[in-house]
């Protein structure tokens, strides 16, 4: 018997991934909150910022909708239009006391990332922070069920300009919403899979994985090796140092010249993402050495973007890739391991099934879904996220954008390291679980050294003509 699907007027039913992220948000350790920090070289025009964000809430209907959970058997949760939506409840302006700094903004952002949302309101808030000398920052917090990182930055970029001058007219506040409420975007990746497993079979495998993890691997392998790797319980972290898990967060940021990362990628015969991952792995190795420990490897969780052109701005369009990267003393060997893992996951069939699995998990009782998801992710050592930002110098309401930092949730791991490329700048944010990493400044310094190691490679000199 199928699930009875009911729809409130104008409602947007969550996808399986959206619903799972909404369900697990009641667990403070797994809380999937995303915070974006846009650092500006001047104070933007407040009235224009307010006008643009107001228009954005019309363009993206989920920004004006509440998340509503329905009873078991009545379908997935929905985003229902909030008839009493008030922009000023979600958007505010503040000034830092005294001579403020970026550190003050990061402290505020990490507190926002720790706290939950009021379920009676749409799942976002934004603050324009002034008092950083001549500079300012726009800090925006959204629930992961509303949108993923790539989509979130794409939505945020709709506020930006290519020139410092103000727009002749504000963002059109009456244009058609991006993705009509209640429509389900096409998922070419799912449609390309000829045979999807019976969802009831996935439920059986999932429940068995929680109670009999070793035996369950055989069942999951029958569905596909990559599915088994996605769903298999991690047990405990590989790291012997970053073992604690809690809900408090601490944020550190690093900045790099994107050209240096691109040059290193060419030198290694890889991609910027390969350089990014290898640098983090090298940094984690250095951090363990400073704690008098060694590690055979680290288990990584990496969201892979599967958003297709034309899909709606809201929602989640990523699949989680989980893999172990062995530690090597030689940087070249580390890069080779990263490239090999990336190649294995690029076309893994299990990725195409992850939304099916998320749908199955989201349909289970909340406590069961949370326990299953936790069993899969709490043993990960780190999450890593690469989000493309505007490739040009961008402006917001007359102020130039210096940097964009993504405070991404650790999702049960010890830390999340995210990279946002903005113009020619690589903005790296380290969001650490304080229970796992009580000395995040030391970790940040080690990761910075990891980037220095990997980026020290140079392209070989061309052969001289004789």
C-alpha positions, 0 to 999 in steps of 0.5 A: 500500500502506498503512502497517502499523499496530501497537499496543503494549498500552495505547499511544496513537498520536500524531497527525500533528502530535504525531509531527512535533513529536516528530521535529523535537525532535532539532534543538536550534534547532527543539526544541518545549519548553513551560515554564509558570511559575505565580507564587504569592503564598505557599508552597503546601502541598507535600504537597497539590501533590504529591497533585494532580500525582500525580492529574493524571498518572492523569487524563492518561495521557500524563503516565505514558507514554514516547514510542516511535518505530517503524521506517519503515513501522510507523506513527507513534510511540506513547505507551506506558505507563511501568510503572516510572513514579516521580513523584519522578523528574519532580516536585521541590522546591527553594529559591533561594539567598539572597533569590531573585527572579522573575528567578532563576525566569526564568533557570531556566525558560530553561535548562529550555526549552533542554535536551531530554528523556530519551526513556526517561522520560515527557516532563515535569518540574515544580519547586516553587521557594521562596525568593522571600521569601514567594512561590513558583513552580511551573515545569512543562516539557512536550514539545510532542508531549505537548500544545499550549499551550491544552490544557496550560494547561487541564490545569494549571488542573485543579490550581487552586481558586477559593478559598484554602482547601484542598480537602476531598478531593484531586483524584480519583486514580482517575477515568477518564482524559481520553481513553482510550489508543489512541482518536483524537479526532474532528476536525470541522474535517477532516471538514468539508472535502469533498475532501482531497488525496491524501497521496502528492501532498502528499509530492511537493509537499513534496519538490519544495518543498525542492528547487524552491521557486519551481516548487513554489508552482504545485503547492501553489496547485492544492491551495489558496492557503492550503495554499501559504502554509502550506507555502511555504519562507520562505527567510530572515527579512524582518528584517535585524536578527534573522537569527541562529538558535541553541538558547540562549534568554532570557526576559523578561516583561511584565504589563498590565491586561487591562481596558486591552487590552479597552478598546483593542480596543473603541476600535479595533473589534477583538479583544484578540488584534488589540491583542496582535499589533499591539503586538508589531509596533509593538514590533519596529518600534521595536526595529529603529529603535533598531538603525538599521534599518527593515523593510517587514514581519515574517513571523509564525507564529501557532498557531490553536486548533481544539480542540473541546469533548469532545476529549481533554486531550492531543495537539495541536489547533492549526494554524499560520497564517503571514502577513506584516504590513507595517509602518506608521508609523501605529498605525491602519494597523497595526491595520487590517493585523492585522485583515485578516490575522486575517480572511483566516486565520479560515476559510482552507481550508488550516488544515483540511489542516494535520494531513494535511500534518503526517501526511505529513511525520511519515511521511518519514525524520526528516532529510527531515522536519526539513529540510522543516519547517526550510525552512518556519519558519526564515524566520519573524521571530516567533511569537505565541501567545495562551492563555486562562487562568482568568478568575477569581482562582485558587489552588493549594494555599492560595496565590494565583496572581499570574501565569502565564507561558508560555515558548513555543518560537520554532520557528525564528523569532527569538522567540516572544511569548505572552500568557496571560490570568489573571483581570484580568492579561495576562501576556506572555512574550518567549522570544528566540533569543539568536543573533537577539536578543542584547539581549532586555531592549531588545526587551522595552522596545520591545514594552512601548512598542508596547503603550503606543502601541496601548493609548493609543487611547480610545473617542470621547466620546458626542455631547452631547444638545442 
